[in-house]
Amino acid sequence: MTSIDRSESASGDYEVREFRPGDEHSLLATFNAVFAAENPGFVPRTLAEWRWSALENPAGFRIFVGLHRGQVVSQYAAWPLRVWWDGGVRHCAQIVDSMVHPAHRGGLKRPGLFVRTAWPFFDAYGGADKDLVHYGMPIDTAWRIGRTFLEYEALRTHGLLGRAVGERPARAHLPRFVAGPSLVAGLEELERFDEQVHWLYQRCVGLWGLSTIRDTLFMNWRYVDRPGVRYRRLVYRDGQGIVRGLLVLRHMDWILPNLMVIADCLVPPGEPEVLELLVAGAEALAQQAGASALVGLVPEWSPWFAWFQRQGFRVHPSDYFMVVRSFHPRIDSLWLRDGWWYQLGDTDLV
């Protein structure tokens, strides 16, 4: 980190501290003002949506705010996530929704209020016995500030896997589409996740160095209970009713309009026939929705990255890049690059 005096987290009329109940109304007003100014198509966030993101996360909250005369004018925040690492449950956190109201971006000498809100955030939450890693996919401005003042480190620039709907390989063993809600024999859509999702995660986790724990707490919070967003939760069951794999999908405008995005993929290694059935089901849902393509993200070290390409998915360059800040001496960027399993659903992009 650059050698700058951190003896005061702010000065003058500014106070920086952890979020307290009652801050949410001015925080939300500032959030909507900031993101509306930067995005003409921005839809204001509701209080219910903010509460889901900030306070209803089963792993807790990570929020520091800067106040000016009692009003929230800056925020540094994250989604904490329970992760499995080194044989036990720990935490990481994805940085989200960090901001400074435009009227207060010049309120302090450099470094400004953004950095001075972030410093105590990292001090409070990051550590070898606290959050192991903080990460995110920042915009360019946040990356420049984070690299200079907050010890951000670039992990990788992401290529996204994409295949136009209707371009699946012509293979005799691909399942035939069938009428009705099952879409493809053996597949079904879930209303909510039950304990089988954790059993499935436990079958997958052995080859991963670090990953978010996929259990009912996380999966239902992330993909069922979110206000205003619809996810399609597709699972494959075997003849005994056991869930063998799942995909979570969202039909949305993202990098391009009208995509069916794979938010989460959970299939045990060595069972490509299960993933092939699920992808066929995802294509059926994409066709029903009129989507133009299936798009997803898989870490390059995973065998599924090559598998998707053999299924006709092409790797497309993107402007998205992952940055990290590690707080544990055994977890550096090289280790994360080759052992951290994450999906788009581990971020706030989808």
N, C-alpha and C positions, 0 to 999 in steps of 0.2 A: 504494500500500500504506500502511496505517496506520503511523505513526511509533512503532515499538516496538523496543526494544533487541534486536538479533539477535546480540550478541556471543557468546552461548552457545546452542548448539542444544538443550541440555537441561541439567539440573542434578541435584545429589544423586546418587542411585543410577542415573540414566538415562544411557545412551549411545546416540547416534544415528549411524548409519553406513550405507554401502551393504551390501546383502546379501552374505553369504559362504557358500560350501558348508558345510553343517552346521547352518545356521540353520533349514532347512526343517521339521524335526520340531516344534520349538516354535512356529514361525510357523503351521504348519498347525493345530496344537492351538488356538492363539489364534483363528485364522480361524473354525474350526468353533464355538468357544465364543461368539464375537461374533455370528455370523449365526444360530445356533440361538436365542439369546436374543431376537433381533429378529424371528424368523419361525418360528412353531410348526410349519410344514410343511417346514422346512429339512431337506435330506438332506445329511449330512456329506460334504465333499469328500474324495476319496481322494488318496493321494500321487501316483498316476499322473495324475489330473486336474489336480492342482496343477502337476506338472512340465510337462504339456502347456501350460498357460496361462502359466507363469512362465519356464520355461527352454528349451522346445523351439521357441519362436517363432523362425522363421528370421531375423527382424530383430534378435534379441538380447533383452536384458531391461532393465527399468527398475524397480529396487526399492531403497527405503531402509527400514530398520527401526529401531525403538527397542527397546532391551533394558534389562531391570531384573534385575540380578544374574544376567546371562547368559541370560535367557529373553526371547524376542521377545514384546513386549506391544503394539507398534504397527507399522503398515506404511503406506507410501505407495508405490503401484505403478502401473504402466501397461503396456499392450501397445504396444511400438513397431511402427510400420508404415512400410514403404518407400513413398514417394509420388513421383509425378511432378509437378514444379513448375518452371516457368521453363526448360523444356528439359533438365532433369536429374533424377537420382535424389536425393531428400532423405529426411528422416524427420519424421513426426509421431508422436504417442502418445496413446492413449486411457487415461484414468485408470480403474483398476479396483481393486476389493477393498481400498480404503483404510480403515483401521480403528484403533481403540484398544480394548484389553481393558477391560471395564467397571470392573474394580478399579483401573485406573490413569488413569481420566479426570479425576480430581481430584489427580493426583500432582504437578502443577506449577501455578504461578500462571498466570493467563490471559495470553497464549494458551497453551493446553495442549499436550499431547504430540502430538496430531494435527497441529497447525500446525508444531510444532518438528521433526516428522519430514518434513513437506512442504517446508519452506524449503530444506534442503540438497538435496533431490530436484530441485527446480526449478533451483537453482544448478548442479547437476552435469549435468543433461540438456538444459535449455532454452537456446536461444541462436540467433542468426542463422546461426551456423556449425554448429549442433547440431540439436536438434528444433525445427522451425519453429513448431509449434502443439501444445499439450496441450489435450485436450478430454474431455468426458464428459457423461453425463446423470445428475446427482447427485440424491440424496434431498434433502428440504428442509433438513435440519440441515446436511449437507455444503455445500449451496449458501450458506447464511447464513454459515458459517465461511469458505468460499472467497471470497465477495464481500468480506468484511471484511478478511481477512488475506492472501489468496493471489492477488489480482488476477483472480479469475474474472469473466468478462463474459458476460451472457446473449446468445445468438445468435438463437434462435427457440424458440417453443413449437410442438410438432409436431402437425399433424393427420395421422391415419393413414388410408390408403385401404383400404376394405373393401367386399366384395360377398358376399352370401349365396350359397352353392353352389346352382346351379340357376337363378340370376337373370341369366345372361348374355343380352345382347341377341339378339333373334331376327333373325339376318341370314343370308341365303342362302349367303354365302361363308364362313361359319364351317366349319371342317373337321368331317367326320363322325368319330365315335369308332370305332375299329376294335379287334378282339379282339387279345389278345396283348400282350407287353411293350412294344411300340412305342407303345401308347396312341393316338396320332394319327399318321397317315402322316408320315414325316420326322422324328419325335421319337424320342429314346432316352434312357435313363438311363445315366450314366457310373459306372464303378467308381472311376476316378481321372482327374484332369485331366492332359492332355499339353500339348505346346508350342502347340497350337492355341488354348488359352485366352489366351495372351499375344498372339497374332496378333489375336484378337477384341478384346482390350482396346485394342490399338494402333489399331484401326479406330474405337473409340469415344472415345478420349481427347482428340481435337482440340478439342472444344467445352468441355472442362472446364479450369478454372483450376488445380485441385489435386485429386488423387484417389489413393487407394491403388492401387498397381500390382497388377493381377490377373494373376499368372503362376503357374507350377506350384508354386513355393515357398509363396506365400501361400495359394492356393486349396486345395492338398492339406492344408496344416497346418490351415487354418480349417475346412474342410468334409469332410475325409476322415479325418484321423488323430486327431480329438478323441475321447477315451475317453468311452463312456457316452451319446453323443448320435448319433442317426441323422439325416442330411440326405439329401434326394432331389435329385440333381443332373441336371437335365433340360436337354438340348440339342436344337437343331434343326440338321440337316445338309442341305445342298443335294444335288443329284444327283451332284456330284463328291466328296461326302464331306466338304466343308468345313463346320466349325461356324460357323453364322451368328448364333447367339444362345444365351443360357442363362438359366435360372432355378435358384436353389437354394432349396429348400423345407424347412420343418421343421413336423411335426405336433406341436402342443404346447398346453398351457394357458398363456395369457399374460395379456392384458388381460381376456379372457373364456375360458371353457373351450373346448377342442376346436376350435382354429383351425389352418388350414394357412397358415403364415406365410412370406412371401417374404423370405428372408434376403438374397438377392442377385439383381440383374437386370442383365444385360449384353447390350445389343442396340444395334447402330450406329444413330445418328440417321438418320432418313429411311427406315427399314425397318419400318414398322408392321405389315406382313403377317407378319413373323417373330415379333414380340412377340405378335401375335394368336394365332398357332399355339401358342406357348409357354404363353400363359395358358389356352388351351383344354386343353392337356395338363396343366397344373397343376390345372385343375378336375377333370379325369378322375382324377388322383391323389387329390384331396380327396374326391371321391365314393367312391373305393375305400376310403379310410381312414375314411369316415363323418364327416368334418369339417363343421362348420356354415358356415364362411366362409373366403374368401381375404383375407388382410390383408397390406399392405406399406407401405413408406415411400419416397417419392420427393421430392427437393428441389423446392420450389415453382417455382423458376426453370426447371426442366427441362421441355421439351415433353412428356415422358412423364407429367408430373403432370396436364395437361389430357387427354392421351390416355386414361389410365386412367378418368377421369371419363366420357369419351364411351363407354367400354365398360361403364358401369353401376356403377363403383366410387364410393362416396360418401366424402366427407371427414368423418371423425369426430374430434371433439376428444379430446385425451388430456392426461394429467398430465406427459408426458415433454417436457422442454425441454433443448436443447443449450447447454452453456456452453463457453467457450473461453478460453485464455490464449495470446496470440500473442507470439513472441519475435523477430519480424522486422518492421522498420519498414514494409515494403511490404505486409504482410498484416494488415489490421485486420478488425474484425467485419463491416463493410459489404462489404468485398471477399469475405470468406468466405461471406456470406449469398447472394451472387449468382454464385459461381463454384466452390464446393466440392461435388464429387459424393461422396456417401456413401450407404451402405445400412445396414440393420439389422446386417448382418454386419460392418460397421466398428465395431460396439459389442459389448459382452458380453451384450446383452439376449436374444439368440436363439442 
